[in-house]
């Protein structure tokens, strides 16, 4: 009897250790997350691995517990450059920030505003500008193809290959819910193709005076899409002049019919649903190299402001920074710019 119990205990421990090893490998191979969550297959495998790690085997009264190793997050370009070491009076979590009066062009607040960093899905704002300015038929139907599947970050999408939506719906989803396949399809089906579209993105940036900006694709999944806070403020100003971009980017939610299903998409910026905010245009962005990013045009204390936050360290910190700026502006509605500029660091 004793030998049989010992054998059972040994076999249980072997199964536990084997399972823990498999879980550790599965977790270590999980791809980096883009603004869109990882693919469903990745989520399922990670969840299964986590459950296996947490499983215990009862051997008498003993319950051995195995903890998986914690893998540190990949540092952003701003963190690697030391931009987060710069202090500011509002204790912003974004390493780059810029707030400008849209009408007077007065700089109310700046922090590392010349640093050139990856901009993630803020890229889609330029994608929207070009598609809207081209006056292409918004009711033209476009099919999501295998070419639109993300091979850069392995992000998932609810728009399956073969999904057919209008150009207008794709533009809406790209700006509102940061849909990567929608943005890629818009660039791919632009007259001349994807390469021509990317060339036009860079040409438009130069035309607007965005000399620190470079695009290599229309979604923002590539860390090679880079810009500065000043350039992005210029882009927000240009995009704000387009009523379609204003409407689509600030839409709280939108439903699209896909075959026999109706899919509900929501805005990636929770502030558009906040009655305390008057937002005219916005766009969020995230990849690990860029951190959490946000650009907005909003009316605060009677002033139309352009706000840019880059490389924020935390899922909700970009929203928190926007709230800090709003409270500060409301408390100092006519604060002179000379007293509000924070020390800048060129990146």
C-alpha beads as a LAMMPS data file, in Angstrom:
LAMMPS data file: protein, C-alpha beads

347 atoms
346 bonds

1 atom types
1 bond types

-500.0 500.0 xlo xhi
-500.0 500.0 ylo yhi
-500.0 500.0 zlo zhi

Masses

1 110.0

Atoms # bond

1 1 1 0.000 0.000 0.000
2 1 1 2.803 2.411 0.886
3 1 1 4.645 1.673 -2.359
4 1 1 1.464 2.224 -4.379
5 1 1 0.826 5.627 -2.743
6 1 1 4.434 6.667 -3.329
7 1 1 4.197 5.661 -6.985
8 1 1 0.990 7.678 -7.386
9 1 1 2.625 10.722 -5.767
10 1 1 5.659 10.433 -8.057
11 1 1 3.533 10.197 -11.177
12 1 1 1.443 13.221 -10.114
13 1 1 4.518 15.338 -9.497
14 1 1 5.993 14.343 -12.855
15 1 1 2.776 15.352 -14.625
16 1 1 2.766 18.675 -12.753
17 1 1 6.371 19.516 -13.629
18 1 1 5.851 18.533 -17.263
19 1 1 2.734 20.707 -17.472
20 1 1 4.521 23.677 -15.884
21 1 1 7.348 23.398 -18.422
22 1 1 4.883 23.388 -21.330
23 1 1 3.098 26.428 -19.854
24 1 1 6.346 28.365 -19.474
25 1 1 7.246 27.707 -23.105
26 1 1 3.772 28.734 -24.273
27 1 1 3.901 31.986 -22.321
28 1 1 7.388 32.800 -23.568
29 1 1 6.296 32.380 -27.199
30 1 1 3.246 34.631 -26.933
31 1 1 3.520 37.518 -29.458
32 1 1 3.674 41.179 -28.468
33 1 1 0.291 42.905 -28.333
34 1 1 -0.594 45.733 -30.721
35 1 1 -3.431 48.175 -30.071
36 1 1 -5.730 45.461 -31.368
37 1 1 -5.487 42.449 -29.017
38 1 1 -3.471 39.359 -29.987
39 1 1 -5.083 36.757 -32.201
40 1 1 -7.770 34.578 -30.618
41 1 1 -5.594 31.490 -31.032
42 1 1 -2.866 33.155 -28.998
43 1 1 -5.336 34.103 -26.260
44 1 1 -6.698 30.568 -26.088
45 1 1 -3.226 29.017 -25.834
46 1 1 -2.131 31.505 -23.162
47 1 1 -5.277 30.915 -21.119
48 1 1 -4.824 27.170 -21.352
49 1 1 -1.204 27.468 -20.261
50 1 1 -2.216 29.638 -17.311
51 1 1 -4.850 27.133 -16.210
52 1 1 -2.355 24.294 -16.398
53 1 1 0.153 26.203 -14.283
54 1 1 -2.470 26.931 -11.630
55 1 1 -3.665 23.303 -11.503
56 1 1 -2.745 21.397 -8.351
57 1 1 -2.688 17.694 -7.644
58 1 1 -3.924 16.464 -4.277
59 1 1 -1.440 14.039 -2.729
60 1 1 -2.699 13.369 0.729
61 1 1 -2.966 16.892 2.188
62 1 1 -0.189 18.366 0.037
63 1 1 -1.014 20.684 -2.873
64 1 1 2.160 21.610 -4.762
65 1 1 1.934 25.039 -6.446
66 1 1 4.043 26.104 -9.433
67 1 1 4.276 29.794 -10.400
68 1 1 5.070 30.843 -13.980
69 1 1 7.956 33.235 -14.552
70 1 1 6.959 36.870 -15.160
71 1 1 8.238 38.150 -18.504
72 1 1 9.064 41.897 -18.351
73 1 1 7.340 44.208 -20.830
74 1 1 9.329 45.345 -23.829
75 1 1 10.565 48.933 -23.208
76 1 1 9.353 51.696 -25.513
77 1 1 11.668 53.866 -27.582
78 1 1 10.966 56.724 -25.172
79 1 1 11.969 54.646 -22.178
80 1 1 15.166 53.537 -23.877
81 1 1 15.966 57.195 -24.644
82 1 1 15.416 58.218 -21.012
83 1 1 12.547 60.579 -21.832
84 1 1 10.532 59.477 -18.807
85 1 1 13.194 60.924 -16.506
86 1 1 12.101 64.451 -17.478
87 1 1 9.906 65.929 -14.743
88 1 1 6.921 68.217 -15.296
89 1 1 4.583 70.246 -13.129
90 1 1 1.534 68.104 -13.907
91 1 1 3.261 64.782 -13.207
92 1 1 2.276 63.478 -16.641
93 1 1 2.799 59.787 -17.341
94 1 1 3.455 60.496 -21.017
95 1 1 7.105 61.145 -21.823
96 1 1 6.042 63.490 -24.653
97 1 1 3.263 66.060 -24.431
98 1 1 2.145 69.170 -26.277
99 1 1 -0.908 71.398 -25.762
100 1 1 -1.564 74.219 -28.235
101 1 1 -4.347 76.782 -28.574
102 1 1 -5.850 75.982 -31.972
103 1 1 -6.851 79.573 -32.723
104 1 1 -3.865 81.549 -31.418
105 1 1 -1.207 78.804 -31.856
106 1 1 -0.027 79.575 -28.328
107 1 1 1.889 76.714 -26.726
108 1 1 0.341 76.131 -23.316
109 1 1 2.420 73.116 -22.379
110 1 1 5.273 71.184 -23.931
111 1 1 7.425 68.270 -22.826
112 1 1 10.000 66.593 -25.047
113 1 1 7.961 67.923 -27.957
114 1 1 10.803 67.570 -30.483
115 1 1 11.437 63.884 -29.760
116 1 1 10.794 61.645 -32.768
117 1 1 9.109 58.401 -31.698
118 1 1 6.945 55.602 -33.121
119 1 1 3.328 56.768 -33.317
120 1 1 1.435 53.462 -33.609
121 1 1 -2.189 53.868 -34.747
122 1 1 -2.003 57.653 -34.791
123 1 1 -0.831 56.756 -38.304
124 1 1 -4.446 56.050 -39.233
125 1 1 -5.240 59.747 -39.008
126 1 1 -3.048 60.381 -42.066
127 1 1 -4.605 57.349 -43.751
128 1 1 -8.000 58.926 -43.177
129 1 1 -6.891 62.317 -44.485
130 1 1 -5.734 60.845 -47.803
131 1 1 -8.751 58.584 -48.313
132 1 1 -11.183 61.408 -47.563
133 1 1 -9.372 64.003 -49.684
134 1 1 -9.274 61.640 -52.679
135 1 1 -13.085 61.802 -52.890
136 1 1 -13.207 58.090 -53.636
137 1 1 -16.705 56.542 -53.641
138 1 1 -17.491 55.730 -50.024
139 1 1 -20.130 53.200 -51.055
140 1 1 -17.656 51.113 -53.080
141 1 1 -17.428 47.627 -51.603
142 1 1 -13.978 46.346 -50.552
143 1 1 -13.067 42.781 -49.614
144 1 1 -10.672 42.084 -46.753
145 1 1 -7.908 39.900 -48.186
146 1 1 -5.045 37.827 -46.817
147 1 1 -2.775 40.789 -47.609
148 1 1 -4.550 42.764 -44.881
149 1 1 -3.701 40.244 -42.154
150 1 1 -1.139 41.586 -39.675
151 1 1 2.192 39.799 -39.914
152 1 1 4.037 42.565 -38.012
153 1 1 2.615 42.111 -34.510
154 1 1 0.247 39.162 -34.884
155 1 1 -2.750 41.249 -33.809
156 1 1 -6.232 39.843 -34.230
157 1 1 -9.171 41.348 -36.084
158 1 1 -12.898 40.746 -36.145
159 1 1 -12.856 41.401 -39.888
160 1 1 -12.190 37.957 -41.293
161 1 1 -10.578 37.413 -44.673
162 1 1 -13.420 37.571 -47.197
163 1 1 -15.417 40.184 -45.248
164 1 1 -16.957 42.747 -47.610
165 1 1 -17.595 46.294 -46.357
166 1 1 -17.912 49.701 -47.989
167 1 1 -14.973 52.087 -48.075
168 1 1 -16.916 54.387 -45.764
169 1 1 -17.420 51.642 -43.193
170 1 1 -13.739 50.691 -43.318
171 1 1 -12.739 54.319 -42.790
172 1 1 -15.150 54.586 -39.870
173 1 1 -13.745 51.474 -38.178
174 1 1 -10.134 52.495 -38.802
175 1 1 -10.582 55.889 -37.137
176 1 1 -13.029 54.958 -34.378
177 1 1 -11.929 51.494 -33.239
178 1 1 -8.437 51.502 -34.781
179 1 1 -9.208 48.469 -36.974
180 1 1 -5.897 47.447 -38.564
181 1 1 -7.252 45.349 -41.418
182 1 1 -9.653 48.148 -42.322
183 1 1 -6.816 50.675 -42.523
184 1 1 -4.608 48.331 -44.549
185 1 1 -7.428 47.588 -46.980
186 1 1 -7.965 51.324 -47.499
187 1 1 -4.331 51.747 -48.471
188 1 1 -4.190 48.571 -50.551
189 1 1 -7.225 49.538 -52.661
190 1 1 -6.172 53.160 -53.154
191 1 1 -5.580 54.031 -56.842
192 1 1 -2.022 52.909 -57.624
193 1 1 -1.879 50.390 -54.780
194 1 1 -0.262 50.267 -51.345
195 1 1 3.187 51.551 -52.332
196 1 1 1.671 54.567 -54.045
197 1 1 -0.495 55.222 -51.001
198 1 1 2.479 55.179 -48.603
199 1 1 4.375 57.541 -50.921
200 1 1 1.400 59.908 -50.813
201 1 1 1.338 59.710 -47.011
202 1 1 4.914 60.955 -46.880
203 1 1 4.298 63.567 -49.579
204 1 1 1.294 64.910 -47.656
205 1 1 3.365 65.080 -44.472
206 1 1 6.000 67.174 -46.261
207 1 1 3.310 69.406 -47.750
208 1 1 1.943 70.088 -44.267
209 1 1 5.432 70.870 -42.956
210 1 1 5.720 67.648 -40.941
211 1 1 9.463 67.338 -41.472
212 1 1 10.051 64.886 -38.593
213 1 1 7.499 62.395 -39.900
214 1 1 7.942 59.169 -41.847
215 1 1 5.424 56.476 -42.834
216 1 1 6.116 52.961 -44.139
217 1 1 2.561 51.549 -43.971
218 1 1 -1.006 52.759 -43.262
219 1 1 -1.872 51.054 -39.950
220 1 1 0.818 52.053 -37.436
221 1 1 1.774 48.475 -36.582
222 1 1 5.325 49.202 -37.745
223 1 1 7.594 51.073 -35.325
224 1 1 9.149 52.724 -38.392
225 1 1 6.128 55.015 -38.601
226 1 1 7.502 57.909 -36.568
227 1 1 6.770 61.552 -35.836
228 1 1 7.102 64.338 -33.267
229 1 1 4.480 66.028 -31.104
230 1 1 4.687 69.242 -33.161
231 1 1 4.151 67.341 -36.412
232 1 1 1.193 65.464 -34.953
233 1 1 -0.385 68.707 -33.752
234 1 1 -0.120 69.911 -37.356
235 1 1 -1.799 66.722 -38.577
236 1 1 -4.630 67.059 -36.054
237 1 1 -5.229 70.635 -37.193
238 1 1 -5.423 69.526 -40.833
239 1 1 -7.661 66.545 -40.088
240 1 1 -10.017 68.672 -37.997
241 1 1 -10.942 70.618 -41.123
242 1 1 -12.561 67.492 -42.560
243 1 1 -16.092 66.902 -41.185
244 1 1 -15.998 63.194 -42.108
245 1 1 -12.871 62.626 -40.023
246 1 1 -14.361 64.570 -37.129
247 1 1 -17.532 62.486 -37.205
248 1 1 -15.913 59.091 -37.620
249 1 1 -13.122 59.565 -35.067
250 1 1 -15.499 60.757 -32.310
251 1 1 -18.275 58.244 -32.940
252 1 1 -18.886 56.315 -29.677
253 1 1 -19.762 53.116 -31.516
254 1 1 -20.807 51.673 -34.854
255 1 1 -22.480 48.481 -36.074
256 1 1 -21.650 46.748 -39.342
257 1 1 -23.401 43.850 -41.025
258 1 1 -21.024 41.011 -41.895
259 1 1 -22.879 38.206 -43.626
260 1 1 -25.611 37.064 -41.269
261 1 1 -23.962 38.733 -38.284
262 1 1 -24.057 42.267 -36.927
263 1 1 -20.810 43.332 -35.274
264 1 1 -20.646 46.122 -32.691
265 1 1 -17.445 48.195 -32.670
266 1 1 -16.640 50.795 -29.999
267 1 1 -14.355 53.801 -29.797
268 1 1 -10.895 53.124 -28.371
269 1 1 -11.059 56.474 -26.530
270 1 1 -13.460 56.312 -23.591
271 1 1 -13.478 60.111 -23.289
272 1 1 -15.817 60.446 -26.294
273 1 1 -18.582 59.013 -24.092
274 1 1 -17.768 61.343 -21.201
275 1 1 -20.289 64.246 -21.068
276 1 1 -17.626 66.393 -19.402
277 1 1 -15.579 66.433 -22.609
278 1 1 -16.247 68.324 -25.844
279 1 1 -14.032 66.463 -28.330
280 1 1 -13.916 67.487 -31.971
281 1 1 -11.421 64.905 -33.231
282 1 1 -9.310 62.174 -31.658
283 1 1 -7.138 59.132 -32.311
284 1 1 -5.483 56.623 -30.021
285 1 1 -2.506 54.370 -30.656
286 1 1 -0.479 51.602 -29.081
287 1 1 2.381 49.264 -29.879
288 1 1 5.035 48.325 -27.326
289 1 1 7.669 50.474 -29.071
290 1 1 5.421 53.558 -28.948
291 1 1 3.688 53.144 -25.611
292 1 1 0.155 54.473 -25.187
293 1 1 -0.533 57.457 -27.468
294 1 1 -3.377 59.950 -27.870
295 1 1 -4.093 63.039 -29.962
296 1 1 -7.210 65.183 -29.576
297 1 1 -8.888 68.411 -30.480
298 1 1 -11.080 69.456 -27.571
299 1 1 -12.770 72.555 -26.228
300 1 1 -11.756 73.327 -22.641
301 1 1 -12.604 76.476 -20.653
302 1 1 -13.800 78.154 -23.842
303 1 1 -10.569 77.425 -25.742
304 1 1 -10.076 75.049 -28.659
305 1 1 -7.005 73.018 -27.823
306 1 1 -4.847 70.525 -29.689
307 1 1 -3.407 67.910 -27.319
308 1 1 -0.719 65.327 -28.054
309 1 1 0.416 62.608 -25.642
310 1 1 3.049 60.046 -26.677
311 1 1 4.742 57.142 -24.943
312 1 1 2.466 56.997 -21.915
313 1 1 3.361 54.151 -19.574
314 1 1 0.079 52.478 -18.696
315 1 1 -3.174 51.469 -20.376
316 1 1 -5.208 54.307 -18.833
317 1 1 -2.415 56.816 -18.294
318 1 1 -2.961 58.692 -21.565
319 1 1 -6.555 59.325 -20.474
320 1 1 -5.313 60.358 -17.046
321 1 1 -2.883 62.830 -18.633
322 1 1 -5.684 64.357 -20.689
323 1 1 -7.744 64.765 -17.517
324 1 1 -4.787 66.396 -15.731
325 1 1 -4.381 68.883 -18.555
326 1 1 -8.080 69.676 -18.604
327 1 1 -8.181 70.398 -14.855
328 1 1 -5.032 72.501 -15.155
329 1 1 -6.411 74.576 -18.053
330 1 1 -9.724 75.080 -16.259
331 1 1 -7.843 76.282 -13.176
332 1 1 -5.552 78.531 -15.261
333 1 1 -7.666 79.679 -18.232
334 1 1 -5.374 82.590 -19.169
335 1 1 -2.004 81.306 -17.935
336 1 1 0.825 82.876 -19.981
337 1 1 2.727 80.392 -22.158
338 1 1 6.102 81.588 -20.836
339 1 1 5.293 80.158 -17.423
340 1 1 3.961 76.819 -18.634
341 1 1 6.605 75.475 -20.975
342 1 1 8.296 72.431 -19.496
343 1 1 11.929 71.653 -20.179
344 1 1 12.299 70.042 -23.596
345 1 1 14.565 67.205 -24.673
346 1 1 15.314 66.589 -28.314
347 1 1 14.954 62.950 -29.285

Bonds

1 1 1 2
2 1 2 3
3 1 3 4
4 1 4 5
5 1 5 6
6 1 6 7
7 1 7 8
8 1 8 9
9 1 9 10
10 1 10 11
11 1 11 12
12 1 12 13
13 1 13 14
14 1 14 15
15 1 15 16
16 1 16 17
17 1 17 18
18 1 18 19
19 1 19 20
20 1 20 21
21 1 21 22
22 1 22 23
23 1 23 24
24 1 24 25
25 1 25 26
26 1 26 27
27 1 27 28
28 1 28 29
29 1 29 30
30 1 30 31
31 1 31 32
32 1 32 33
33 1 33 34
34 1 34 35
35 1 35 36
36 1 36 37
37 1 37 38
38 1 38 39
39 1 39 40
40 1 40 41
41 1 41 42
42 1 42 43
43 1 43 44
44 1 44 45
45 1 45 46
46 1 46 47
47 1 47 48
48 1 48 49
49 1 49 50
50 1 50 51
51 1 51 52
52 1 52 53
53 1 53 54
54 1 54 55
55 1 55 56
56 1 56 57
57 1 57 58
58 1 58 59
59 1 59 60
60 1 60 61
61 1 61 62
62 1 62 63
63 1 63 64
64 1 64 65
65 1 65 66
66 1 66 67
67 1 67 68
68 1 68 69
69 1 69 70
70 1 70 71
71 1 71 72
72 1 72 73
73 1 73 74
74 1 74 75
75 1 75 76
76 1 76 77
77 1 77 78
78 1 78 79
79 1 79 80
80 1 80 81
81 1 81 82
82 1 82 83
83 1 83 84
84 1 84 85
85 1 85 86
86 1 86 87
87 1 87 88
88 1 88 89
89 1 89 90
90 1 90 91
91 1 91 92
92 1 92 93
93 1 93 94
94 1 94 95
95 1 95 96
96 1 96 97
97 1 97 98
98 1 98 99
99 1 99 100
100 1 100 101
101 1 101 102
102 1 102 103
103 1 103 104
104 1 104 105
105 1 105 106
106 1 106 107
107 1 107 108
108 1 108 109
109 1 109 110
110 1 110 111
111 1 111 112
112 1 112 113
113 1 113 114
114 1 114 115
115 1 115 116
116 1 116 117
117 1 117 118
118 1 118 119
119 1 119 120
120 1 120 121
121 1 121 122
122 1 122 123
123 1 123 124
124 1 124 125
125 1 125 126
126 1 126 127
127 1 127 128
128 1 128 129
129 1 129 130
130 1 130 131
131 1 131 132
132 1 132 133
133 1 133 134
134 1 134 135
135 1 135 136
136 1 136 137
137 1 137 138
138 1 138 139
139 1 139 140
140 1 140 141
141 1 141 142
142 1 142 143
143 1 143 144
144 1 144 145
145 1 145 146
146 1 146 147
147 1 147 148
148 1 148 149
149 1 149 150
150 1 150 151
151 1 151 152
152 1 152 153
153 1 153 154
154 1 154 155
155 1 155 156
156 1 156 157
157 1 157 158
158 1 158 159
159 1 159 160
160 1 160 161
161 1 161 162
162 1 162 163
163 1 163 164
164 1 164 165
165 1 165 166
166 1 166 167
167 1 167 168
168 1 168 169
169 1 169 170
170 1 170 171
171 1 171 172
172 1 172 173
173 1 173 174
174 1 174 175
175 1 175 176
176 1 176 177
177 1 177 178
178 1 178 179
179 1 179 180
180 1 180 181
181 1 181 182
182 1 182 183
183 1 183 184
184 1 184 185
185 1 185 186
186 1 186 187
187 1 187 188
188 1 188 189
189 1 189 190
190 1 190 191
191 1 191 192
192 1 192 193
193 1 193 194
194 1 194 195
195 1 195 196
196 1 196 197
197 1 197 198
198 1 198 199
199 1 199 200
200 1 200 201
201 1 201 202
202 1 202 203
203 1 203 204
204 1 204 205
205 1 205 206
206 1 206 207
207 1 207 208
208 1 208 209
209 1 209 210
210 1 210 211
211 1 211 212
212 1 212 213
213 1 213 214
214 1 214 215
215 1 215 216
216 1 216 217
217 1 217 218
218 1 218 219
219 1 219 220
220 1 220 221
221 1 221 222
222 1 222 223
223 1 223 224
224 1 224 225
225 1 225 226
226 1 226 227
227 1 227 228
228 1 228 229
229 1 229 230
230 1 230 231
231 1 231 232
232 1 232 233
233 1 233 234
234 1 234 235
235 1 235 236
236 1 236 237
237 1 237 238
238 1 238 239
239 1 239 240
240 1 240 241
241 1 241 242
242 1 242 243
243 1 243 244
244 1 244 245
245 1 245 246
246 1 246 247
247 1 247 248
248 1 248 249
249 1 249 250
250 1 250 251
251 1 251 252
252 1 252 253
253 1 253 254
254 1 254 255
255 1 255 256
256 1 256 257
257 1 257 258
258 1 258 259
259 1 259 260
260 1 260 261
261 1 261 262
262 1 262 263
263 1 263 264
264 1 264 265
265 1 265 266
266 1 266 267
267 1 267 268
268 1 268 269
269 1 269 270
270 1 270 271
271 1 271 272
272 1 272 273
273 1 273 274
274 1 274 275
275 1 275 276
276 1 276 277
277 1 277 278
278 1 278 279
279 1 279 280
280 1 280 281
281 1 281 282
282 1 282 283
283 1 283 284
284 1 284 285
285 1 285 286
286 1 286 287
287 1 287 288
288 1 288 289
289 1 289 290
290 1 290 291
291 1 291 292
292 1 292 293
293 1 293 294
294 1 294 295
295 1 295 296
296 1 296 297
297 1 297 298
298 1 298 299
299 1 299 300
300 1 300 301
301 1 301 302
302 1 302 303
303 1 303 304
304 1 304 305
305 1 305 306
306 1 306 307
307 1 307 308
308 1 308 309
309 1 309 310
310 1 310 311
311 1 311 312
312 1 312 313
313 1 313 314
314 1 314 315
315 1 315 316
316 1 316 317
317 1 317 318
318 1 318 319
319 1 319 320
320 1 320 321
321 1 321 322
322 1 322 323
323 1 323 324
324 1 324 325
325 1 325 326
326 1 326 327
327 1 327 328
328 1 328 329
329 1 329 330
330 1 330 331
331 1 331 332
332 1 332 333
333 1 333 334
334 1 334 335
335 1 335 336
336 1 336 337
337 1 337 338
338 1 338 339
339 1 339 340
340 1 340 341
341 1 341 342
342 1 342 343
343 1 343 344
344 1 344 345
345 1 345 346
346 1 346 347
